[in-house]
Amino acid sequence: METYFDHSATTYLRPEVTQVMNKYLEDEYGNPGSFHYKGLKAKLALGAAREKIAKIIGCDPSEIIFTGGGTESCNLAIKGLTKSKKKGHIITSSIEHHAVTDTCDYLERHEGFDVTYVGVDKDGIVDVEQVRKAIREDTILISIMYANNEIGTIQPIKEISEIAKDKGIVFHTDACQASGSLDIDVRNIGVDMMTLNASKIYGPKGVGLLYVRKGIRLVPLIHGGGQENNRRSGTENVPGIIGFAEALELAQAEKDSESARLKEIRDYLIKRVVDEIPESWLNGHAEKRLANNANITFLNIEGEAIILLMNEHEIYVSSGSACTSKTLDPSHVIVAMGMPYEAAHGSIRFTLGKRNTKKDVDKLMEVLPDIIEKLRGISPVHLKAEEIR
């Protein structure tokens, strides 16, 4: 029986989500832009989903732009704003998802924008004072993620949002990993733009949103039929958006109870792994982290080799973001925390979900110690933890 420990990459659909989506896949399949009754029913359903999400995140429905996922939303937030400004300075962090870092790199290389990448401490937390000191007269945007997708650290975005507001700078946060775990009410956390997606909360893949506070001008990236108030053209994915709204409502309603349950399993996993496998340790802050995330380094091993051997036991984990799984480079997040390349290669991310129990951890620990011992026996690298920590 398979054991899935990769919920930060994606999740399965909840039955409740599948049920509400099926109606709009099979029966109410109209285009919300059509003038006839079939289209009108789809339009009304789309509006109801928008209102449901707006109530959850504390905004006006008109401030929501539905997109094809978190990556598109981050691109729209950053490129859309910079296109409206023409020039200026951007501040982000060294541990952002590549949807943000690669977008900033593009703007720096090809559009003439300056970008400052603020660092993190050994626990992967962004230094608020570094953000403050990085601000310039021409700073137009700060983009700092809410919770890191690899090591699970929760960033001080409320403090950063206050700094941005004080300086009149637009603040965007990638909150894809935060929904279902943290407060995502934009009034409480103080953000101007926020990215969410459905596939991290037992909703459908290929659906995301960008919250944009009224008064912020974005230049669209996609032109055509003028959907989403002329900010993102293309026929809306009605079944996906309805599924997204249902998944988000369920996730936020269960946030506290499910986080407590996952934290207990997560801590059990961390303790067993670190206690029973020598030269292994937790990456990221012990407490300021998502309830379902345990990122652990196994010294003197390639993380990809661990993944391949665990596949044989139908245990599924990752060595970092699924978006960069095809590269053999070490995690840029782990490296940014100050870990040497040789050690960073051995980091494995375990992210828990609704179907996981402590029995899954017990199954993991039946095979993981032997896998680690086997791989270390053939490893050409022989570092000691005390030499690098």
C-alpha positions as CSV (number, residue, x, y, z in Angstrom):
1,M,0.0,0.0,0.0
2,E,1.4,3.4,-1.0
3,T,2.4,6.1,1.4
4,Y,2.3,9.7,0.1
5,F,4.6,12.2,1.8
6,D,4.6,14.9,-0.9
7,H,1.6,17.1,-0.2
8,S,3.5,20.3,-0.8
9,A,3.9,19.2,-4.4
10,T,0.2,18.5,-4.9
11,T,-2.8,16.8,-3.3
12,Y,-5.6,14.5,-4.4
13,L,-9.1,15.8,-4.8
14,R,-11.4,15.6,-1.8
15,P,-14.6,13.7,-2.6
16,E,-16.6,16.8,-1.7
17,V,-14.7,18.8,-4.3
18,T,-15.1,16.2,-7.0
19,Q,-18.8,16.1,-6.3
20,V,-19.4,19.9,-6.8
21,M,-17.1,19.9,-9.8
22,N,-18.8,17.1,-11.6
23,K,-22.0,19.1,-12.1
24,Y,-20.1,21.7,-14.1
25,L,-18.1,19.2,-16.0
26,E,-21.1,17.1,-17.1
27,D,-24.3,19.1,-17.0
28,E,-23.7,22.9,-16.5
29,Y,-20.9,23.1,-19.0
30,G,-21.7,26.5,-20.5
31,N,-19.3,29.3,-21.2
32,P,-19.8,32.1,-18.6
33,G,-19.3,34.6,-21.4
34,S,-22.2,33.2,-23.5
35,F,-25.4,35.2,-23.6
36,H,-27.8,32.2,-23.5
37,Y,-29.3,30.5,-20.4
38,K,-26.6,27.8,-20.3
39,G,-23.9,30.5,-20.2
40,L,-25.8,32.5,-17.6
41,K,-26.0,29.6,-15.2
42,A,-22.2,29.1,-15.5
43,K,-21.7,32.9,-15.0
44,L,-23.8,32.8,-11.8
45,A,-21.9,29.8,-10.5
46,L,-18.6,31.5,-11.2
47,G,-19.8,34.6,-9.4
48,A,-20.9,32.6,-6.4
49,A,-17.5,30.9,-6.2
50,R,-15.8,34.3,-6.4
51,E,-17.9,35.7,-3.5
52,K,-17.3,32.6,-1.4
53,I,-13.5,33.0,-1.8
54,A,-13.7,36.8,-1.2
55,K,-15.5,36.2,2.1
56,I,-12.8,33.7,3.2
57,I,-9.8,36.0,2.3
58,G,-11.5,39.2,3.4
59,C,-11.7,41.2,0.2
60,D,-14.2,42.4,-2.4
61,P,-15.0,39.9,-5.1
62,S,-13.8,42.3,-7.8
63,E,-10.3,42.1,-6.3
64,I,-9.9,38.5,-7.2
65,I,-8.4,37.4,-10.5
66,F,-8.7,33.7,-11.4
67,T,-5.6,32.2,-13.1
68,G,-4.2,28.9,-14.3
69,G,-2.2,28.3,-11.1
70,G,0.2,29.8,-8.6
71,T,3.0,30.3,-11.0
72,E,0.8,32.4,-13.4
73,S,-0.5,34.4,-10.4
74,C,3.1,35.2,-9.2
75,N,4.0,36.2,-12.8
76,L,0.9,38.4,-13.1
77,A,1.6,40.1,-9.8
78,I,5.3,40.9,-10.5
79,K,5.3,41.4,-14.3
80,G,1.9,43.1,-14.3
81,L,3.0,45.7,-11.8
82,T,6.4,46.3,-13.3
83,K,4.9,46.7,-16.8
84,S,2.8,49.5,-15.3
85,K,5.8,51.2,-13.8
86,K,8.4,50.7,-16.6
87,K,11.4,50.9,-14.2
88,G,12.3,50.6,-10.6
89,H,13.6,48.3,-7.8
90,I,12.2,45.0,-6.5
91,I,12.9,43.3,-3.2
92,T,12.4,39.6,-2.7
93,S,14.1,36.8,-0.7
94,S,16.7,34.2,-1.6
95,I,14.3,31.3,-0.8
96,E,11.3,32.2,-2.9
97,H,9.7,29.6,-5.2
98,H,11.2,29.8,-8.7
99,A,7.9,31.3,-9.9
100,V,9.1,34.5,-8.2
101,T,12.9,34.2,-8.4
102,D,12.9,33.3,-12.1
103,T,10.4,36.1,-12.9
104,C,12.6,38.6,-11.0
105,D,15.7,37.3,-12.8
106,Y,13.9,37.8,-16.2
107,L,13.0,41.4,-15.3
108,E,16.6,42.1,-14.2
109,R,18.1,40.6,-17.3
110,H,15.7,41.8,-20.0
111,E,13.6,44.6,-18.7
112,G,16.1,46.8,-16.8
113,F,14.7,46.4,-13.3
114,D,17.0,46.1,-10.2
115,V,16.4,43.3,-7.8
116,T,17.6,42.8,-4.3
117,Y,17.5,39.3,-2.8
118,V,17.5,39.5,1.0
119,G,19.0,36.6,2.8
120,V,17.7,34.3,5.6
121,D,19.1,33.1,8.9
122,K,20.2,29.5,9.6
123,D,16.5,28.6,10.3
124,G,15.3,30.0,6.9
125,I,13.6,33.1,8.3
126,V,13.8,36.3,6.4
127,D,15.4,39.2,8.3
128,V,12.9,42.0,8.6
129,E,15.7,44.6,9.1
130,Q,17.4,43.4,5.9
131,V,14.1,44.1,4.1
132,R,13.9,47.6,5.6
133,K,17.5,48.4,4.8
134,A,17.1,47.2,1.2
135,I,14.4,49.8,0.4
136,R,15.4,52.5,-2.0
137,E,13.7,55.6,-3.3
138,D,12.7,53.7,-6.5
139,T,11.5,50.5,-4.8
140,I,8.1,49.6,-6.3
141,L,7.5,46.1,-5.0
142,I,8.4,43.7,-2.2
143,S,7.5,40.0,-2.7
144,I,8.1,37.7,0.2
145,M,6.5,34.3,0.5
146,Y,4.2,33.5,3.4
147,A,5.5,30.0,4.1
148,N,8.3,28.2,2.3
149,N,7.4,25.3,0.1
150,E,10.6,23.3,0.8
151,I,11.4,23.8,4.5
152,G,8.0,25.0,5.7
153,T,9.3,28.1,7.5
154,I,6.7,30.8,8.2
155,Q,7.8,34.3,7.3
156,P,7.1,37.5,9.3
157,I,4.9,39.0,6.6
158,K,2.8,41.1,8.9
159,E,5.9,43.0,10.0
160,I,7.1,43.3,6.4
161,S,3.7,44.5,5.2
162,E,3.9,47.3,7.8
163,I,7.2,48.4,6.5
164,A,5.9,48.3,2.9
165,K,2.8,50.3,3.8
166,D,4.8,52.9,5.7
167,K,6.9,53.5,2.6
168,G,4.1,53.3,0.1
169,I,5.5,50.1,-1.6
170,V,3.3,47.4,-3.0
171,F,3.6,44.1,-1.1
172,H,2.9,40.7,-2.6
173,T,3.1,37.3,-0.9
174,D,3.1,33.9,-2.4
175,A,0.7,32.1,0.0
176,C,0.3,28.9,-1.9
177,Q,1.5,26.8,1.0
178,A,-0.3,28.8,3.6
179,S,-4.0,28.2,2.8
180,G,-5.4,25.5,5.0
181,S,-2.7,26.2,7.6
182,L,-2.5,29.9,8.3
183,D,-4.5,33.1,8.4
184,I,-5.1,34.2,4.8
185,D,-7.4,37.1,5.6
186,V,-5.7,40.0,3.6
187,R,-7.0,42.5,6.1
188,N,-5.2,40.8,9.0
189,I,-1.9,40.1,7.2
190,G,-1.8,43.4,5.4
191,V,-0.8,42.4,1.9
192,D,-1.6,44.2,-1.3
193,M,-1.4,41.2,-3.5
194,M,-1.6,37.5,-2.6
195,T,-1.2,34.3,-4.7
196,L,-3.1,31.1,-3.9
197,N,-3.7,27.9,-5.8
198,A,-6.0,25.0,-5.5
199,S,-3.8,21.9,-5.9
200,K,-2.2,22.3,-2.4
201,I,-5.6,22.1,-0.6
202,Y,-7.2,19.0,-2.2
203,G,-8.6,21.0,-5.1
204,P,-8.0,20.7,-8.8
205,K,-4.7,21.4,-10.6
206,G,-4.4,24.2,-13.0
207,V,-6.4,26.7,-11.0
208,G,-5.1,29.7,-9.0
209,L,-5.9,33.2,-8.0
210,L,-4.3,36.5,-7.5
211,Y,-5.8,38.9,-5.0
212,V,-5.1,42.5,-6.0
213,R,-6.0,45.4,-3.7
214,K,-8.2,48.1,-5.4
215,G,-6.1,50.9,-6.7
216,I,-3.2,48.8,-7.9
217,R,-2.8,48.8,-11.6
218,L,-1.6,45.6,-13.4
219,V,-0.9,45.3,-17.1
220,P,-2.4,42.0,-18.3
221,L,-0.1,39.3,-19.4
222,I,-2.8,37.5,-21.5
223,H,-4.9,39.5,-23.9
224,G,-8.1,38.3,-25.7
225,G,-11.7,38.3,-24.6
226,G,-11.3,40.6,-21.6
227,Q,-12.3,38.1,-19.0
228,E,-11.6,38.7,-15.3
229,N,-12.3,42.4,-15.6
230,N,-9.9,42.8,-18.5
231,R,-7.0,41.5,-16.3
232,R,-6.7,37.9,-17.5
233,S,-8.3,36.9,-20.8
234,G,-9.4,33.4,-21.6
235,T,-12.5,31.4,-20.8
236,E,-12.7,30.8,-17.1
237,N,-12.2,27.2,-15.8
238,V,-15.6,27.1,-14.2
239,P,-15.5,23.6,-12.8
240,G,-11.9,24.2,-11.5
241,I,-12.8,27.5,-9.9
242,I,-15.9,26.0,-8.2
243,G,-13.7,23.2,-6.9
244,F,-11.2,25.7,-5.7
245,A,-13.8,27.6,-3.7
246,E,-15.1,24.4,-2.2
247,A,-11.6,23.1,-1.3
248,L,-10.6,26.5,0.2
249,E,-13.8,26.7,2.3
250,L,-13.3,23.2,3.7
251,A,-9.6,23.7,4.3
252,Q,-10.1,27.0,6.3
253,A,-12.9,25.5,8.3
254,E,-10.7,22.6,9.4
255,K,-7.5,24.6,9.7
256,D,-7.0,24.4,13.4
257,S,-8.0,20.8,14.0
258,E,-6.1,19.4,11.0
259,S,-3.0,21.5,11.8
260,A,-3.0,20.1,15.3
261,R,-3.3,16.5,14.0
262,L,-0.6,17.0,11.4
263,K,1.8,18.6,13.9
264,E,1.6,15.6,16.1
265,I,2.5,13.2,13.3
266,R,5.2,15.6,12.0
267,D,6.9,15.8,15.3
268,Y,6.7,12.0,15.7
269,L,8.3,11.7,12.3
270,I,11.1,14.2,13.1
271,K,11.9,12.6,16.4
272,R,12.1,9.0,15.0
273,V,14.2,10.0,12.0
274,V,16.7,12.2,13.9
275,D,16.9,9.8,16.9
276,E,17.3,6.6,14.9
277,I,19.4,7.7,11.9
278,P,22.9,9.2,12.7
279,E,24.1,12.3,11.0
280,S,20.6,13.6,10.2
281,W,18.9,16.8,11.2
282,L,15.8,19.0,10.7
283,N,16.1,22.0,8.4
284,G,14.2,25.2,9.2
285,H,12.8,26.6,12.4
286,A,11.6,24.0,14.9
287,E,8.4,25.9,15.7
288,K,7.8,28.6,13.1
289,R,7.0,26.1,10.4
290,L,4.0,24.6,8.7
291,A,2.3,21.8,10.6
292,N,2.8,19.3,7.9
293,N,6.4,19.9,6.9
294,A,9.6,18.1,7.9
295,N,12.7,18.7,5.8
296,I,15.6,16.6,6.9
297,T,19.2,16.4,5.8
298,F,20.9,13.0,5.6
299,L,24.6,13.7,5.4
300,N,26.8,12.1,2.7
301,I,23.9,11.0,0.5
302,E,22.3,12.2,-2.7
303,G,18.6,12.9,-2.0
304,E,17.6,11.6,-5.4
305,A,19.0,8.2,-4.5
306,I,16.9,8.1,-1.4
307,I,13.8,8.9,-3.4
308,L,14.5,6.2,-6.0
309,L,15.0,3.5,-3.3
310,M,11.9,4.6,-1.4
311,N,9.9,4.4,-4.6
312,E,10.5,0.6,-4.5
313,H,8.6,0.5,-1.2
314,E,5.8,2.8,-2.6
315,I,6.8,5.6,-0.2
316,Y,6.8,8.9,-2.0
317,V,8.8,11.9,-0.9
318,S,10.8,14.7,-2.6
319,S,14.1,16.5,-2.5
320,G,12.5,19.9,-2.8
321,S,10.1,21.7,-5.1
322,A,8.5,19.5,-7.7
323,C,9.1,22.3,-10.2
324,T,12.8,21.8,-10.1
325,S,12.9,18.0,-9.6
326,K,14.6,17.4,-13.0
327,T,17.7,19.3,-12.0
328,L,20.5,17.7,-9.9
329,D,21.5,21.0,-8.4
330,P,21.0,21.2,-4.6
331,S,18.1,23.1,-3.2
332,H,18.6,26.9,-3.4
333,V,16.7,27.2,-0.2
334,I,19.0,24.9,1.8
335,V,22.1,26.6,0.3
336,A,20.7,30.0,1.2
337,M,20.6,28.9,4.8
338,G,24.3,28.5,4.8
339,M,24.6,24.7,4.2
340,P,27.5,23.5,2.0
341,Y,26.6,22.1,-1.4
342,E,27.8,18.6,-0.5
343,A,25.4,18.5,2.5
344,A,22.5,20.3,0.8
345,H,22.3,17.5,-1.7
346,G,21.0,15.1,1.0
347,S,17.9,17.0,2.0
348,I,14.5,15.3,1.8
349,R,11.1,16.9,2.2
350,F,8.3,15.0,4.0
351,T,5.0,16.8,3.7
352,L,1.9,15.2,5.4
353,G,-1.7,15.3,4.4
354,K,-5.2,14.2,5.3
355,R,-4.7,10.5,4.8
356,N,-1.4,10.2,6.8
357,T,-1.2,8.7,10.3
358,K,1.6,7.7,12.6
359,K,1.4,4.2,11.0
360,D,2.8,5.8,7.8
361,V,5.8,7.0,9.8
362,D,6.2,3.5,11.3
363,K,6.2,2.1,7.7
364,L,8.8,4.7,6.7
365,M,11.1,3.8,9.6
366,E,10.9,0.1,8.7
367,V,12.9,0.9,5.5
368,L,14.5,4.3,5.7
369,P,17.4,3.4,8.1
370,D,18.5,0.5,5.9
371,I,18.3,2.7,2.8
372,I,20.5,5.4,4.4
373,E,23.0,2.8,5.6
374,K,23.2,1.2,2.1
375,L,23.7,4.6,0.4
376,R,26.3,5.8,2.8
377,G,28.2,2.6,2.3
378,I,28.8,3.5,-1.4
379,S,29.1,7.2,-1.0
380,P,32.4,8.9,-1.9
381,V,31.6,11.8,0.5
382,H,32.5,11.4,4.2
383,L,31.6,14.7,6.0
384,K,30.9,15.0,9.7
385,A,27.9,16.9,11.0
386,E,30.0,18.9,13.5
387,E,32.2,20.2,10.6
388,I,29.4,21.9,8.9
389,R,26.7,22.8,11.4
